[in-house]
Amino acid sequence: MRQVSENTNQAAVAKKELQDQIISQVENLVNLGNIMLPSGYHVGNAIRSAFLVLQDVKDKNGKAAMEVCTKGSVANSMLKMVTQGMNPALNQCYFMVAGNQLVYMRSYMGGIALSKRIAGVKEVNANVIYAKDEYVSEINTDTGRRRLIKHTSPFDNRDDANIKGAYRDRE
């Protein structure tokens, strides 16, 4: 019983040391001017939130991410998260295990946050096109992008089984 307690305590100390090391490295990069963080972004809170989330991340065999992933891949994932100004507590990103590597992934919510922060987007609205909806779109010959001009969707037409596509509006 004592051995289990000592192992748990050692793991907690190692996790805390890794958190502190990553926070220190990021703060050093900020102080050197190598990275800029969004205003109001708190590195320590984001890193601590990430480590809380990592407690529930498992590999394909059910082993905890912190047991199988290299410290370097954990640190790199945290650095990617911080440089993008994301926080897993806000569902802006998540982590996956690939072999012995921790992989950082920005979520849909993170993409919206980044769009609002960088591009000045005010709102992002997702819209579904159902099979019997009427819509008109055009392709911009300069950019090759399709732009929706008109979309009408009667309320009684909305049935999850008849979803044809989706698009998002940006203001």
N, C-alpha and C positions, 0 to 999 in steps of 0.2 A: 504494500500500500504506500509505503514511504517513497519507493522508487517512482511510482506513478506521479505522486505529488511533486517530486523533484523534477521529473521530466516536464510536467505541465508548467512549473515555475520557470524552468530554463527556456521553454518555448515562448512564454510570455515576455521574458527579458529579451530574448533574441528579436521578437517582433517589435518591441518598444525601441530597441537599438536601431533596427532597420528603419522604422518610422522616423526617428530623430535624424538619422543619417540622410534620408531622402529630403526631409524638410530643410536641413542645413545646406545640402547641395543646391536645392532650388533657390533658397534665400541668397546663397552666394552668387548664383547665376543672375538673379534679379539685381543684386547690388553692383555687379560688374556691368550691367546693362545688356547682357546677352539675351535675356528674355524679358518681355513685358507682360504683366498680368492685368486682367480686366480690373477696373476700379471696384472696390468692395469684395474682391475675391480673396479668401483667406486660405492660404496654402495648408496650414496645419489642420484646419477643419476638413478640407477636402481629402487629405491623406488619411486622417483618422477615420473618416467616413468610408473610404475605400477599404481600409483594413477591416472594418466591421463587416462590410459587404463580402470581403474575401473569406470570412469565416464560413459562409454558406456555398462558396464556389467549389465544385468538385470536378475531378477529371472523369473520363468515361468509365473508370473502374470504381468510382465512388470515393476516391481518396481526396483529402482536402488539398486545395491548390497550394497552400503554404507548405505542405509536406513534399510535394512533387516538383514545384516550380523553382527554377534557379533564382537566387537573390538578384542577379543581374536583370533577368526578365521582369521581375517584380518592380525593380527600380525604374526600368525603361518604361513600363506601362504607367507607372505613377507620373513619370516626367511627361509622357505624352498627354496624360489627363490634365496635368497642371498647365502645360503650355497652351492647351486649348481652353483653359478656364472652365473645365467641367467638374461636376460633383455627382458622385453616384447616389448620394442621399436625395438628390433632386431628379433622379432617373435620367440623367443626361448622358450616362455611359454605363458600361458593364464590362465584365472581365470573363474570359474563357480560358480554359487550359488546352493547350495543343502540345502533346508530348510532355516535355519538362519546361515548357515556356508559358508564361502568363501573357495573354493577348488582350490588349485594350481595344474596346470597340465603342465608338460614339453612337448613341442611340438617336432615334428620331427626335426625341425631345432635346437632345444635345444639339442636333442640327438646327432646330428652330432657335435655340438660345444663341448659337453662333451667328445665325442669319440676322437676328435682331441686334446683336452686339456689333457685328462687323459691317453688314450691309445696310443697317438702318431700317430693316424691315419692321413694321409695326405689328403686323398680325399675319399668321399663317392659318388658313382655313382649308381643311380637306373636304373635298366634295366627291360623291360617288355618282357614277353614271350607271343607270339601270337599263336593262335591255330595251324597254319601250320609251326611253327618254328621247327628246329631240335635242340635238346639239349641232352647232356649226363651228368649224375650226378652220384656220388657215396656217400655211407654213410661211415663215419669214424667209425669203430667198437669200438674204444676207447671212443669217445665222443658222438656218436649217432647223430652227425650233418651231414647234407647232404651238399655236396660240388659240385658245378657246375664245370664240367671239360671243356665242350664245348657248345657253343650256336651260332647258325647261324640263322639270321633273314633277309631274303630278304626284300628290301625296299618295294616292292609292296605287301608284306604280312601284312603290318602294318595297321590294321583296329581296331578302338576302340571297335567295337562290338565283336571282336574275341580275347579279352585278356584272357589268360589262367592263368597267374601268374606273379610274379615279384620277383626280387632278387636284392641285392646290392653288388657291389664290394667295397672292402676296400683295400687301398694301405698303 
